[in-house]
Amino acid sequence: MTPSQAASPAPDFAAQWSSMRRLHPIYVELAREFTIDAEPCAAFEAADKETPEPEVIEQARQWLREMDDRIQAHQLRQFLQTSSPLEKEGLGALIQHLLASPHSAASRDKIDFLLVQYFSQNAPTELEDSCADIAYVAGALEPVLGNVELKTPVWLNALDRVLDAARRCKSLDELLHGGVLEQGRKAKAQAGDLFYLPIALVAFTRYGYLMRRAFFRLMLSDLNSILDGLNELDEQGVETIDCRRAQFSQQEPILRLRMICQSWKVMFQAEYSSGQPLRMLVDLRASVDFALGRGAESDSGEKALEATFAAKEKLAMAAAAGIGETSGEGEAAPETETGFAISNSEAPEFDVSSAAPEWNPEEDLPGSIKK
């Protein structure tokens, strides 16, 4: 062994330790945010050297991986999208750490989200969809993925077909329930280990970024459609409408709904926010369309509406009793038609569940408008 070969590991250990020290406060904050009972890592507490002993580095690495097992993908999403954004270096270190760790479905979902988050945070706001091609995305991800060979396998072309289908959607409801999102999730799941190919990571990042933008545009379009419909109802002299399916009252004032929608528009200014009660937004548009005598609900009448209320009441009663919906004795509940498994351990990136209890649609309204 030559002197140069013997000395070569030192810079590598230094880089590893620098990355781990950057990750440590992030993981500590995640543990605090989600009340994860984690023992402090003595390696980080005791090591004050620039490059500690290899045993100390291994101890720190093991602690980080144990934390990886305890932190769920949806918690990571929620943390990064509701807290102050991580700086570019911290986010990059987190991505590289997960890429170097043992792979699983959970780590795949984390990597997928983090790469899209990394690209979104650093992409210019005026970036056109047509400019976000494979070469552009690969260049933006070079700090974390290195130089990527831009030869896209044929099987990744399916992602472009899914994006084309998303662009043809006319409403958020169509995107969420038309099977479009499920096709993208299937492509990711079926990729297996090929997902981790650098070109595949670039392609899935591009897909996730462009899907977010399509999602955001449809969300704002639905809000504008609701506001236009409320104005039309107001001109007709209608003062209240039945919004029970959207978790409001049977006689919800038009004025109050308009103020709520305006507050939502402010909240949705930032492109894409995971965990927002999108089901409420979709249902509110359906309620307004129904009041205007258009849409599928106008043909089915009150019977379909009452069936929805009964189903929601059944779910609420089951939740209150601590009973999970199952498809059979001891079987997990099936995925929704959008392909999302609704469970405590995994939350979908695009949440179509009922409004989360921590989110109050009225909190920004003037006092005179609140109930």
C-alpha positions in Angstrom: 0.0 0.0 0.0 1.4 3.4 -1.0 1.4 6.4 1.3 -1.2 8.1 -0.9 -3.5 5.0 -0.7 -3.1 4.9 3.1 -4.0 8.5 3.5 -7.0 8.5 1.1 -9.7 7.5 3.6 -9.2 10.5 5.8 -10.9 13.1 3.5 -13.8 10.6 3.0 -14.2 10.3 6.8 -14.1 14.0 7.1 -16.8 14.4 4.5 -19.0 11.8 6.1 -18.7 13.4 9.5 -19.4 16.8 8.1 -22.6 15.5 6.5 -23.7 13.7 9.6 -23.2 16.7 11.8 -25.4 18.7 9.3 -28.1 16.0 9.6 -28.1 15.6 13.3 -30.0 18.9 14.2 -32.5 18.1 11.5 -33.3 14.7 13.0 -33.4 16.1 16.5 -36.0 18.7 15.4 -38.0 16.0 13.6 -38.0 13.9 16.8 -39.2 16.9 18.8 -41.9 17.9 16.2 -43.4 14.4 16.2 -42.7 13.4 19.8 -40.4 10.5 18.8 -38.8 9.2 21.9 -35.2 9.0 20.8 -32.2 8.7 22.9 -29.5 11.4 22.2 -26.6 10.1 20.2 -23.5 10.1 22.4 -21.3 10.2 19.3 -22.6 13.7 18.4 -22.5 14.9 21.9 -19.0 13.8 22.7 -17.1 14.2 19.4 -15.7 17.6 19.1 -12.9 16.7 16.7 -13.1 17.8 13.1 -12.7 14.1 12.1 -13.4 11.6 15.0 -12.4 7.9 15.2 -14.1 5.6 12.7 -15.9 3.9 15.6 -17.6 7.2 16.5 -18.6 7.8 12.9 -20.1 4.3 12.7 -22.1 5.0 15.9 -23.4 8.2 14.5 -24.4 6.5 11.3 -26.2 3.8 13.1 -28.2 6.4 15.1 -29.2 8.2 11.9 -30.4 4.9 10.4 -32.4 4.0 13.5 -34.1 7.4 13.2 -34.7 6.7 9.5 -36.7 3.7 10.5 -38.8 5.7 12.9 -39.5 8.8 10.8 -42.3 8.2 8.3 -42.4 9.7 4.8 -45.6 11.8 5.5 -43.9 13.2 8.7 -40.9 14.3 6.6 -43.3 16.0 4.1 -45.2 17.7 6.8 -42.1 18.9 8.5 -40.4 20.4 5.4 -43.6 22.0 4.1 -44.8 23.6 7.3 -41.4 24.6 8.8 -38.8 26.9 7.5 -37.2 25.4 4.4 -34.0 23.5 4.9 -31.0 25.2 3.3 -29.8 23.6 0.0 -26.8 21.9 1.7 -28.9 20.3 4.4 -31.5 19.0 2.0 -28.8 17.7 -0.2 -27.0 15.9 2.7 -30.3 14.3 3.6 -30.9 13.0 0.1 -27.4 11.6 -0.2 -27.7 9.9 3.2 -30.9 8.2 2.2 -29.5 7.1 -1.2 -26.5 5.5 0.6 -28.7 3.8 3.2 -30.5 0.4 2.7 -33.4 0.8 0.3 -37.0 0.2 1.1 -40.4 1.4 -0.1 -40.4 3.9 2.7 -36.9 5.3 1.9 -37.9 5.4 -1.8 -40.9 7.6 -1.0 -38.7 9.9 1.1 -36.0 10.2 -1.6 -38.7 10.8 -4.3 -40.2 13.6 -2.2 -36.9 15.2 -1.2 -35.6 15.3 -4.7 -38.7 17.1 -5.9 -38.5 19.4 -2.9 -34.8 20.1 -3.6 -35.5 21.0 -7.3 -38.6 23.1 -6.4 -36.8 25.1 -3.8 -34.0 25.9 -6.2 -35.8 26.3 -9.5 -36.7 29.8 -10.6 -40.3 30.7 -10.0 -40.7 31.8 -13.7 -39.6 28.4 -15.0 -41.9 27.3 -17.8 -43.0 23.7 -17.8 -41.6 23.2 -21.3 -38.1 24.3 -20.1 -38.1 21.7 -17.3 -36.8 18.9 -19.5 -34.6 16.0 -18.5 -31.4 17.9 -19.2 -32.4 20.9 -17.1 -33.5 18.8 -14.1 -30.4 16.7 -14.3 -28.3 19.9 -14.2 -30.1 21.2 -11.2 -29.7 17.9 -9.3 -26.0 17.5 -10.1 -24.9 18.6 -6.6 -26.6 15.6 -5.1 -26.6 13.0 -8.0 -23.4 14.0 -9.8 -23.2 14.0 -13.6 -26.1 11.9 -15.0 -25.9 10.3 -18.5 -29.0 11.6 -20.3 -30.1 8.4 -22.0 -33.7 7.8 -20.8 -34.9 4.2 -20.9 -38.1 3.5 -22.8 -40.0 2.4 -19.7 -39.7 6.0 -18.3 -41.8 7.3 -21.2 -44.9 6.3 -19.2 -44.3 9.3 -16.9 -44.8 11.7 -19.9 -48.1 9.9 -20.7 -49.3 10.4 -17.1 -48.3 14.1 -17.3 -50.2 14.5 -20.5 -53.3 13.0 -18.9 -52.9 15.3 -15.9 -52.8 18.3 -18.3 -56.1 17.2 -19.9 -57.9 17.2 -16.5 -60.4 20.0 -16.1 -60.8 19.9 -12.3 -59.1 18.7 -9.2 -61.7 16.0 -8.7 -60.9 14.6 -12.2 -57.2 14.5 -11.3 -57.7 12.9 -7.9 -60.3 10.3 -9.0 -59.6 9.7 -12.7 -56.8 7.2 -12.1 -54.1 9.6 -13.2 -52.2 9.8 -10.0 -52.4 6.0 -9.5 -50.6 5.5 -12.8 -47.7 7.6 -11.6 -47.5 5.7 -8.3 -47.6 2.4 -10.1 -44.7 3.4 -12.3 -42.7 4.2 -9.2 -43.6 1.0 -7.4 -43.0 -1.2 -10.5 -39.6 0.3 -11.1 -38.1 -1.6 -8.2 -34.4 -1.2 -7.9 -34.3 0.6 -11.3 -35.9 3.6 -9.5 -32.4 4.4 -8.1 -30.7 4.7 -11.4 -29.5 8.3 -11.7 -31.5 8.9 -14.9 -34.6 7.4 -13.3 -34.2 9.7 -10.2 -34.0 12.6 -12.6 -37.1 11.5 -14.5 -39.2 10.9 -11.4 -38.1 14.3 -10.0 -39.2 16.0 -13.2 -42.5 14.1 -13.1 -43.1 15.0 -9.5 -42.4 18.7 -10.1 -44.6 19.0 -13.1 -47.4 17.0 -11.4 -47.2 19.4 -8.5 -47.6 22.4 -10.9 -50.6 20.7 -12.7 -52.1 20.0 -9.3 -51.6 23.6 -8.1 -53.2 25.1 -11.3 -56.3 22.8 -10.9 -56.6 23.7 -7.3 -56.6 27.5 -8.1 -59.0 26.9 -11.0 -61.4 25.1 -8.7 -61.3 28.0 -6.2 -62.0 30.5 -9.0 -64.8 28.3 -10.3 -66.3 28.2 -6.7 -66.1 32.0 -6.4 -67.7 32.5 -9.8 -70.5 30.2 -8.9 -71.0 32.0 -5.6 -71.2 35.3 -7.4 -73.8 33.8 -9.8 -75.9 32.5 -7.0 -75.7 35.9 -5.3 -77.0 37.6 -8.4 -79.9 35.1 -8.4 -80.8 36.3 -4.9 -79.7 33.0 -3.3 -78.3 33.6 0.2 -77.5 30.1 1.5 -76.7 26.7 0.0 -76.5 23.1 1.3 -72.8 22.4 1.9 -73.0 19.4 4.2 -71.0 17.3 1.9 -68.1 19.8 2.3 -68.4 19.7 6.1 -70.3 23.0 6.3 -74.0 23.5 7.2 -77.2 22.7 5.3 -77.8 26.5 5.0 -74.3 27.9 4.6 -74.3 31.7 3.8 -72.9 32.7 0.4 -71.1 35.6 2.0 -69.2 33.3 4.5 -68.3 30.8 1.8 -66.9 33.6 -0.3 -64.7 34.8 2.5 -63.5 31.3 3.2 -62.5 30.8 -0.4 -60.6 34.1 -0.4 -58.7 33.0 2.6 -57.9 29.7 0.9 -56.5 31.6 -2.1 -54.1 33.4 0.2 -53.1 30.1 1.8 -52.5 28.4 -1.5 -50.2 31.1 -2.9 -47.2 28.8 -2.4 -47.2 26.1 -5.1 -48.4 22.8 -3.6 -48.9 22.2 0.1 -49.3 18.6 1.2 -51.8 17.6 3.8 -54.4 20.3 3.0 -58.0 19.1 3.1 -58.4 18.8 -0.7 -61.6 16.7 -0.3 -63.3 19.8 1.2 -62.3 21.9 -1.7 -63.6 19.3 -4.2 -66.8 18.8 -2.3 -67.4 22.6 -2.0 -67.2 22.9 -5.8 -69.6 20.1 -6.2 -72.0 21.7 -3.7 -71.9 25.0 -5.6 -72.4 23.2 -8.9 -75.3 21.4 -7.4 -76.9 24.7 -6.2 -76.5 26.0 -9.7 -78.3 23.0 -11.2 -75.3 21.6 -13.0 -72.9 18.7 -12.6 -73.4 15.1 -11.9 -75.1 15.7 -8.6 -78.0 17.6 -10.2 -79.1 14.3 -11.9 -78.8 12.1 -8.9 -80.5 14.4 -6.4 -80.7 14.2 -2.7 -80.5 10.4 -2.6 -76.8 10.3 -3.6 -76.1 13.2 -1.2 -77.7 11.4 1.7 -75.7 8.2 0.9 -72.5 10.3 1.2 -73.6 11.7 4.5 -74.5 8.2 5.8 -71.1 6.8 4.7 -69.2 9.6 6.4 -71.2 9.2 9.6 -70.4 5.4 9.6 -66.7 6.2 9.2 -66.9 8.8 12.0 -68.6 6.3 14.3 -66.1 3.7 13.5 -63.2 6.1 14.2 -64.8 7.2 17.5 -65.1 3.5 18.5 -61.4 2.9 17.5 -62.4 0.5 14.7 -60.5 0.5 11.5 -62.2 -0.2 8.2 -61.1 -3.6 6.9 -61.8 -5.7 3.8 -62.0 -8.9 5.9 -60.9 -10.5 9.1 -57.5 -9.1 9.9 -57.0 -7.6 6.4 -55.9 -4.1 5.8 -58.3 -1.6 4.2 -58.0 -1.5 0.4 -56.4 1.4 -1.3 -58.6 4.2 -2.5 -59.3 4.6 -6.2 -56.4 7.1 -6.4 -54.1 4.4 -5.2 -53.4 5.9 -1.8 -53.4 3.6 1.2 -55.0 5.7 4.0 -53.3 4.6 7.2 -51.5 6.1 10.2 -48.1 5.0 8.8 -48.5 6.4 5.3 -50.2 9.6 4.2 -50.6 10.4 0.5 -48.7 13.2 -1.1 -52.0 14.6 -2.4 -54.4 14.2 0.6 -58.0 13.6 -0.4 -59.2 12.8 3.1 -61.5 14.9 5.2 -60.2 18.1 6.7 -57.4 17.5 9.1 -58.3 18.6 12.7 -55.3 20.9 13.0 -56.4 22.9 9.9 -59.1 25.5 10.5 -60.6 26.9 7.2 -62.0 29.9 9.2 -59.0 31.0 11.2 -58.2 33.9 8.8 -61.7 35.2 8.5 -62.9 38.4 10.1 -64.7 37.9 13.4 -68.1 39.1 12.0 -68.0 36.3 9.3 -67.2 33.4 11.7 -70.0 31.4 13.2 
